[in-house]
Amino acid sequence: MAEEKQIWKAVYIGSGTFIITKPKRKRRKLSQQRAKHPRRGMRK
């Protein structure tokens, strides 16, 4: 559960390469975004 609370995490691999992990969007915010903005690439 402590891993879930983390916001951003960057792991340095070498020669300027990083693995960046970020939190997933909350379900409530995702549904709000879908309601406001239509699907990308679709016509009216």
Secondary structure, DSSP 8 states (H G I E B T S, - for coil): -HHHH---EEEEEETTEEEEE-----HHHHHHHHHHS--TT---
